Every structure is written in structure tokens, then in C-alpha cells.
Amino acid sequence: MKLLLADDHTLFRDALVQYIERSDPDSQVTVAENFEQAFDIMGKSGNQDLIMLDLRMPGMHGLKGLEEMRKHFPETPVVLMSGVAEPEDVRAVVELGAVGYFPKTLTGKELLKAIEAVLSGEVFMPPSNNNSVKLKPSYYDDGPITPQNSYGGMHEAQESLNVDDKFNLTPREKDVLSYLLTGVSNKEIANALGLQVVTIKLHVRGICRKLGAKNRTQAALIAREHNLGQ
């Protein structure tokens, strides 16, 4: 997992980097202290799985920074971070194509879950008046997100998709599973579906968890037994 973290608060930035890298030793976090540095990093390498931008750091100029990042690097998902999750900010961020809005009031565990969620193709919306993390599935990334489809809640979304198999696989997980049944690699699945390898790994992990499988091979065997992904 490769992340670009841009935030002008050194203490927050350093603490977050340490937490992420300690929780996921395979992660690589590149840091920037303002928008210009983040944009420059993307321009030179661009090899990131996720961009995390502080909404109010120098150089952002409101949401113009998000617009510029999405315009020049449309293939890399972007989330915005802020100390306060104002409803109007959340709506505007989602309308401009961000895959999430991370309040800095999230706990470390909640933040990691949020990162994993957006990397697996979901859109993260801040908690409301309770402590539950709310996610809106965005399995196929079909066009820009609008206020009408920006959030319906996990339960609502699953009902609308009529997921009727007992394993509750999402449409994207079913897509990945269909390729697992053929024995192809994660890279080949990523190329076929137009996704990043890290995203496929997250989907495979989710499939194994839901099927009660220890690995992808066992997941394929269980899927065949139940006629899934075919």
C-alpha cells in the first residue's frame, strides 16, 4: 500500500505515518507539508495507491487543490482530511470526485479501516451522530459521484443491490472471484478489471473472510461447491 499524505501539521503527520507503518509494515507513506509539494511528488512519480490531502493546508485554496489533483492525476483516488467535518464540505468534496472525507477525530483503527475501504472501491463518509463508520459501496466506479448517490449506508446499498447469496459478496467481489476460479494472478485480474493490484488483494482478502477460506485456493474450492462466481 503506497500512500501520499499531505498535511502541514507536523505532529499529526508524523504520528499518522508511524501508526500506519506500524500497523501495516508493507505500507509506504510519502509525506508533503503543503499542496505544492504533494503535486510535485505526483508529477515526478505518480505511483501512489491513495492521495490524502488536508483540506485547509497551504496551497489548497479551498477545493481548488482537489480539483487540480483530480484533473491531472485522475487514476489515483483522493481523500480529504479536516479537523471538522462540515456537511457542506463533505458534499462538495464528494461532488468533485473525492472517494472520501476523513475527519481527524477518527481513531487510528477507524482511519485504517477507512483507508482500506476506499482502496477496495468504497466511498467513505464521516460518522454522523453515532460512532459507527458509514460506508457507501462504489463497486464499479461508474462515473462521477453526485449528492443523490453519495451515501445511502451499507445496509441500504446492499438491499438495493439484491445480494441474495448467503455470503453477501459484493458485485466487485463476484467479479474478482470469477477470475480466481480460473487460477489467474492478482496482476492479471487487476489488468482485466482496470484496477490496481492492491485493490485486488483487498477484494481477495474480503472474499476469503466471507467464505471462511484460509487462502485464495480454498476460496475457489468453496466457490465451486456453492456455484459462486460462475
Secondary structure as UniProt FT lines:
FT   STRAND          2..6
FT   HELIX           10..23
FT   TURN            25..26
FT   STRAND          28..32
FT   HELIX           35..44
FT   STRAND          50..54
FT   TURN            55..56
FT   TURN            58..59
FT   TURN            61..63
FT   HELIX           64..72
FT   TURN            74..75
FT   STRAND          78..82
FT   HELIX           87..95
FT   TURN            96..97
FT   STRAND          100..103
FT   TURN            104..105
FT   HELIX           108..119
FT   TURN            120..121
FT   STRAND          122..125
FT   STRAND          134..137
FT   TURN            139..140
FT   TURN            147..149
FT   HELIX           154..160
FT   TURN            161..162
FT   TURN            166..167
FT   HELIX           171..180
FT   TURN            181..183
FT   HELIX           186..193
FT   HELIX           197..211
FT   HELIX           216..225
FT   TURN            226..227
//
